[in-house]
Amino acid sequence: MNLTGALDFRPKLFSALRHYDMRRLREDVIAGIVVGIVALPLAIAFGIASGVSPTIGLITAIIGGFMVSFFGGCSVQIGGPTGAFIIIVYNIIAQFGLQGLAIATAMAGLILIVMGLFRLGTVIKFIPYPIVVGFTAGIAVTIFSTQMNDIFGLGLRDIPGQFIPKWGMILSNLDHIDPVTLVTGLVALLIIILTPKISSKLPGALIAIVLVTFGSWLLSTCTDWYHVETIGDRFGNMPTDIPAPHGFTLNMATINMLLPSAFTIAVLGAIESLLSATVADGITGSRTNSNTELIGQGIANLTVPFFGGIPVTGAIARTMTNITNGGRTPVAGIVHAFVLLLIFLFLMPMINYVPMTCLAAVLIVVAYNMSGWRTIVGIFHAPKSDISVLAVTFFLTIIFDLTIAIELGLLLAVVLFLRRVMENTQIRAYSEHLDVDEGTDSPNHEVLDVAKGVSVYEIDGPFFFGIATKFDEMMRTTVGEEKPIVRIIRMRKVSFVDATALHNLELLIKSSQKEGIRIVLSGVNPNVRASLKDAGIDKLIGEENICDHITGAVQMANSIAKDM
């Protein structure tokens, strides 16, 4: 977790092109075209749901998707806007506006780049699974909630961003449901659900949008009674050219306010992209460079704000579509970006006719797929601590926001982890007799006689701040009626020590020396010994009092006790 050694930034595109041929190019182009078509409705839907225009959603998919494929560390990753970011983007826009979103996204890009430079690509994978499931399910429920207005055709404006007030407004206006809009949305929903049953390769969302849009246009043209709100009705005529890069104003007050949101975007983007890459590796047999992937994601998120874009990350559904259609190199992702660019330049006016209720149907299916309810049912058979982490993260996500959910979810997971470690780390005291091989699989058990005045304490596990106080209290408690002459601290199972443990050990040695009690350390492994040396413990206690094995430590202690 440092910057020493060679920079771990090796984009997969350059290694893939070394052995590239026409057969691979043909397969990648076909996969890229299919993924581009599949990504179109999702980019539009995610853009609108996030509180920006369809144009911004497409620009994000084009520029961000290109950057992720060009600079990323996964051969088949497809980047773009995803459902995971909808809620946080919506909340940032509501509080800080589009400029605030641009600043937060750019800051998140820098954080991701730093994470990659410091080789945190593997560390980020160890975020507890219940947290990932909890906030993903919470996001799914929130996305579902945001689509009720459009699927029912309620025509509500200025809907509260908070979960409970939002549902309060929706439920109080259910008598304003527009039957035409609802039926149109249900037809789109039915098409999306049934299309995969015909063929898993057919993009149900796109087919639903095409058929429902054409049907809606036909009915609205031929009849007087049919009308549903479309993208054009809500957003007006949209531009068909990529906007010129533009900057934004920065100051420390803005940075401080947006830093928590930027951190959430970065962590969420890292988790989702590396999760997508891990799933892809399991199918293709390739190996993602996690650090390069984080840097690539960071470059994408640092770039898109200058074009008005929203956060970018790896998209599991689109990545899987890429794989199933033969994509095996980043060229497919680049082709997907160019396909979206061509659609943006030449077919954008047709998007104005897409019904909003149809996009709501697309996002309802996305929310259902994100919910992972089967996984949640499975976790309910796990330890109660995991269930607690999942529940807390889930409810914080839907009731408050994702930033609070991730921060408190991580904090709760850390606390519960430390609790487990403390429960499993035992401190045992011995006097008179000591079984050298206790706790091992050795068939031979050597029993050492411990002289009177010698106390032996064994730390069975990592020696860190979580058990430092417990150890300190136990060591200060004299075994028997008399104060010991020598205290042996057996550390054969101590894999590491932290600063708190070293500090407590230093205080214990000094207080013991004042009381005339000698401290002997036993079974210290090389890593722990190096930490003791760095802290000056070896000089304080004396090198001769740090033994490699308990036999030598007991012999030394017995000899000291007999001479007293």
N, C-alpha and C positions, 0 to 999 in steps of 0.2 A: 504494500500500500504506500509506495513512494515513487519518486521520479527517477530513481537510480536505474542505470542500464539503458538499453535501447528503447526508444519510444514505441509503445505497443499500438501502432496505428498502421494497419495493413488492409486497405479496402479490398474486398473480395473481387471487385470488378477487374482489377489489374492482374491478379493471379489467374482469373478465369479466362482472360483474353490471350494468355500465353499459348494455350492449346485449343484455341477456338477453331471451328470449322463450319461449313455451310449447313450441315445437318443440325448442329446445335443452334445455329442462327435461325433456321426455319422453325424449330420447336419453340425457341424463345419468343419469336415474333408472334406465333399463333397464341401462345399462352398470354403474352402481353396484350394482345387485342382483346381476348376474352376477359382478362382481368380489368382492362380499361372500361369495357362495357358494364361489367358487374359493379365497378367502383363508382360509375356515374350517378346512379340514384342515391347511393349512400353518401357521397360527397355533398350532394344537394341537400339531402335530408339532415345530415349532421350539421351543415352550415346553418340552416334555418332554425333547427332546434337549439343551436348554441346562441341564437340571438343575432346572427349576422345574415347577410343575403346569400342566396345560392351561388352568386358569383364568387364570393369569398371562399365558400366551401370548395368550389372547383379549383380556384387558384391555389388553395392550400394543397389539394390533392396533386396538382400538376407540379408545382415547385417543390413541395415537401417530398412527394413521391420520387421525383427525380433525384433529389439530394440524398435521400435514404439509400437508394439503390447505388448511386455513384460512390458515396463515401462509406457506406455501412460495412459491417463485418459478417453479414449473413448473405449467403448466395441467393436466397429466394424470398427475402423479406420484401413485402409491399407496404410502403408507408403512406400515410394520409391522415385526415381527420377521423377520429373514432368516437364511438358512443361514450367511452369512459370520460372524455373531456367535456361533454355537453354541459354538465351541471356547473363545474367550476368555471368554465368560460362564460356561461350565462350570468353567474353571480359576479364575476369580475367586471363584466360589461355594465351590469346594473349599478355597481358601486363606483367604478372608476372610468367607465366609458371605453371606447375602442382604443384610445391611446394608452389607457392603463393596461388593457389586454396586450397590446403590442409590447409594452415595456416588460410585463410579466413573462410573456413568451420568450422574449430575447434573453431575459435573465435566466429563465429555465434552460435555454440553450447553452448559456455559459456554464451553468451548474453541471449539465450533462457532460460537456466537454471536460470540465475539471474532474468529474467522476471517472471518466475514461482515462485521463492522463494519470490519475492516481491509482489506476488498476482496480477500480471498485466493481468491475463488471461481474466478477464471480461473487462478490460479497452481497450484491443487491438481490441475488437469487435466493438468499437465505432469509428474506423477509417471511415471517410466519404465514403459512398457507391460510389459516383462518382469517387473517387480516385481509388477504387478497380476495378471498371468497366473500367476506363481509362487505367490503366497500364495493365490490363488483355487483353483488346482489342489491345493495343500497342504491347504486347508480341505476340499475335496471328498473327498480321500483319508481325512482324519480323520473326517469325518461318516460316510463309508462304514464305517469301522472301528467307530464307536460303535454301529452298528445290527446288528452280527453277533450279539450276545447275544440280541436280541429276535427277529431273523428266524429263528435256529436254535432258539430256545426253550431256551437253555442254563440259564436260571435263575440266572445268576451275580450276586453282589452284591459291592459294594466293589471294582469293577473299577478298576485303576490308570488314572490320567489320562494317563500318558505312553504314547506310541505303541508302543514296543518291548515294555515289560512288558505292555501291554494285549493285544497280539497273542500274546505268550507264554502268557498265561492262556487266551485263546480257543482257541489251537491245542492246548493241553494238555487241554482239556475237550470236544473235538469228539466224543468217544465218548458224550457226554450229549445229543446232538441229539435234540429231540423231533420225530418225523416229522409229527405232526398240525400242530404250530405251523409247521414249515417248509413244508408243502404249502399251508397257509392263506396264508402270506406270499407264496409263489410265485404263487398264484391272484391275489392282490391286485396283485402286480407285473405279471402278464400283462394284467390289465384296464387298468392305467395305461398300459402300452405300446401296447395295441391300440386303446384308445378314440380317440386322435387320428387313427388311420387311417380310422375311420368318419366323424368330423367334427372338424375342428380347433377348433371352438367348444365342444365338450363337455369339461367339467372331469374329466379322467381320475381325478385323486386323489379327488375327492368321490364319483364314481360307484363307485370301488373300495371306499371306506370304507362307503358305503351298502349295496352288495351283499354285501360280505364280512361286515359287521357283522350284517346280517339273516340271512345264511346261517349264521354262527357261532351266533347266538342260537337259531335254529331247531334246529340240530344238537345243541347243548348241552341244549336243552329235551327233545328227542325221543329222545336216546340217552344211554347211560351212559359211552361210551368217548371222547366228544369234549369236550375242554376246552382252551381257550387262554387265556392271561393277558390280561385286558382293562384299560382305563384305570381302571375302578372297582376292580378287584382290587388295583392298585398304589397308587392315590391315595385310595381310599375315596370317600364321597359328597362332592361338591364344592359350594361355595357358588354361589348363582345371583344374587348382588347385587354391585354395584360396591363395593369396600371404601372406607371413609372415608379421606380423605387423612391421612397420618401422616408425621412427621418422622424424623430420624435424628441421632445424635450425631456431632459433628465435632471433630477435634483435629488439630494439625499433624502428629503422628506418622502418623495414618491417612492424611491427605492426601498426605504424602510417599511412603508405601508404595504408594498407589493411583494416583499421578500417571502412571506409565508405562502402566498399563492404561487409564486414562482417555484418555491421548493416543492410544493405539492404537485405542480405540473411536471417537474423534473423526475420526482420519485415515481409518479404514476406512469409517465412515459417510459422510464427505465424498466419498471416492472412489466408493463404490457409488451414492450418490444422484445425483451429478453425471454419472456414467457412464450411469445409467438415464435422466436428463433429456436427455443428449446424444443417445442413441438415439431417445428419444421425439420430440425436435425434428426429427430427420432424417426421421421418418415423417409427422408432423403439419404440419411447416413453421412451427411456432411457435418462439418464442425464450425460453429460460429465463433468468431473472435469477439468475445463479449465487450472488451474494452474498445475495440474499433467500432463496434455497433453503437456504443454509447456516444462516442465522438461523432459518428455519422448522424445520429439522432440529434445531437447538440448542434451540429452545423445546420441541419435542416430547420430546427426551431430558432436558431439565430438569424436565419435568412428570411423565412416567410413573413415575419412582422413588417419588414420593410416594403412588402407588397400588399399589406393589409390582411395577411393570412392569420389563421388560428393555429393552436398547437398541433404538432404532428407526432405520430408514433407508429410502430409496427402494428398492422391490422391482421389478426389471426385469420378471420374469414377470407380476406382477400389473398393472404399468403397461401392458405390451403387451396384456394381456387387456382392460384399460379402453379402449385405443385401438381395438382390433379390434371392440369392441362399441359403438362410437359415442361414447364419452366424450371431450369436448373442453374441459371446464372443471373447476375444482376441486370443483364441486358433485357430480360423480360420485364423487369420493373421500370426500366427506362422507356421501353416501348409502351408500357401502360400509361406513363406520363404523357407521351406524345399523342396517344390515342385521345386522351382527355383534352389535350390542347386543341386538337383538330375539331373535336365536338364543341369545345368552348368557342372557337373562332367562327365556325360555320353553322352550328345547329342551335346556338343559344336562344334565338327567338322562339323556337318550338317549345322550350322549357316553360315559357310563360303560360302555356295552356295546361300544365300539370295541376290537378286538383290538390289542394292542401290536405284534404282528407286521405288522399292516396299516399302521400308522404307520411302521414300519421300512421297508416297501416304498416308501412315499411318499418317505421321506428318501433311500433308495438311488437313486431316480430323480432327485431333486434333486441329489444328489452327482454323478451321471453328467453331468447338464446343466451343472453348475458346472465340471466338470473341464477343459473346453475342450481336449480332447486333440488336436483338429485344429489348433487355434491353436498348441499346443506343437510339433507336427510342423513347422508352418510356420516357427516361430522358429528351429528347428534349421538353417535355411538362412540365418539372419542372421549378423552378425559374432560371433566367439567371445565377445566381452565381454558381449553380450546374453544369450547362452546361459549364461554364468557367473552373471550376475545372476539369471536365472530359476532355475537349478539351486540356487544358494545359498539363495534365498528359499524355494523349494519344500521343500528338506530341513530347513531351520531351522524351518519351519512345522510339519512333521509330527513331527520329532524333539524339538524344544524347545517353543516356543509362538509365537503370532502377534506378540507384542510384540517379541521378539528378532528375528523374521524381518523385520518391517517396518523396524526400526531399522538392523540390519546390512545389509539389502537396499538401503536408501536410501544408507547410507554407502558401500557397494561401488559403487553406481551413480554417486555423486558422484565417487569416486576415479577410476573408469574414464572418466567424462566429462572430468575435469580432464586425465587422461592424453591423451585424444584432442585436447583443445584445445592442450595443450603440444606434441604431435607436429605439429599443423597450424600452430602459431604459430612462425614462423621469425625469426631475428635475423641479418641479413646485414651484412657489413662491406665498404666500398668505399674505394679510394684511387686517385688519378690520374684515373680517368674514371668518370662516373656517368650512366647512362641515366635521364633524368627520367621517362619514361613506361613504364619496365619494369614488367611485371605488369599492364598495362592493355590495353584493346582499341584504343587509339589507333594509327592508321596512321603518325603522325608520331612520330619518336623523336629528341628533343633530347638531345644528349650534352654534359654539362658537364665542363670540365677542372677537376680538383680539385688545388689547389696543394700542394706538398710541405709537410708539417707539418699537413695537414688530414685527419682521418679521419671517414668517414661511416658511421653505423650505422642500419639501418632495422629497426623492430619491425613485423612483418607479422601483426597480430592483436591481440586484447585484451591489455593490460598489467596483469596481476594477479599475486597471490602465487605462482601456479603457475610463472611464468617469471621472476619478479623476480630470483631468485638466479642463474639462467642468464644473464640480461642483465647483472647486476652483474659476474659473473666475466668475461664477454666484454669488457665496457667497460674493465675494469682491465688487460686484455691489450693491450699496445701493438702496433699494426700496424707491422711493419718493425723495424728495429733501434733507431730513435730514438723518443723520447717525443713524441707529437703536441703541436702548439701549440693546435689547436682541435678539439673533438669536436662533430660535428653528429649529433643524434639525430632521425632522420626518423620522424614519427609520423602520417603521412597515413592509415594503416590501423588506427590504434589507436582503437577505438570507446569504450573506457572505461579508467579506471585505478582501482585500489583503494588502500587505505591502505598496504599493504605496498609496492606499487610506488612510491607517493609518498615513503614513508620511505626506500627504497633510492635513489631519485632524489635526494633531499635530501642523503643521505650522499655520493653520488657527486659532486654539485656542490661540496660543501664540501671533499672530499678533492682534487678536481681544481683548485679555486681555490688550495689550499695548494701544489700542485705547479706552479702557474702555467699550468694548462690551462684554456682558456675553453670553456664549454658553450653550444651554440646549439641550440635546439629548432625543428623545422620541421614544417609541415603539421598544426599542432595544431587540431583541430576545436573548435567552441564549447563542447561539453559537457566535453571534457577540459581546455580552457583554464579553465573555471569551477572545475574540481576543483583545478587547479594554483594558481589564485588563492586558493581557500579554504585551501589548505595553506601559502600564503605562498611558493610556489616562484617566482612572478613577481618578488617583491621580492628574493629571494635571488639569482636569476640575472640580473635586470634585464629590464624590459619589452622593451627593444630587441633582446634576444637570443631572443625568441619570435617566429618568423617564420611567416607564413601559407603560404609556398611555398618549395620547396627551392631555386629559382633565386636568390631573395634571400638565403637562408641561405648558399649556396655563395659568392656574391659577397662577402658580409660576411666569411666565414671566410677566403677567399683574400686579401682586403685586409688582414686582421689578420696572416695568416701572412707576407705580403710585407713588412710593416712591422717584423716581429720580427728 
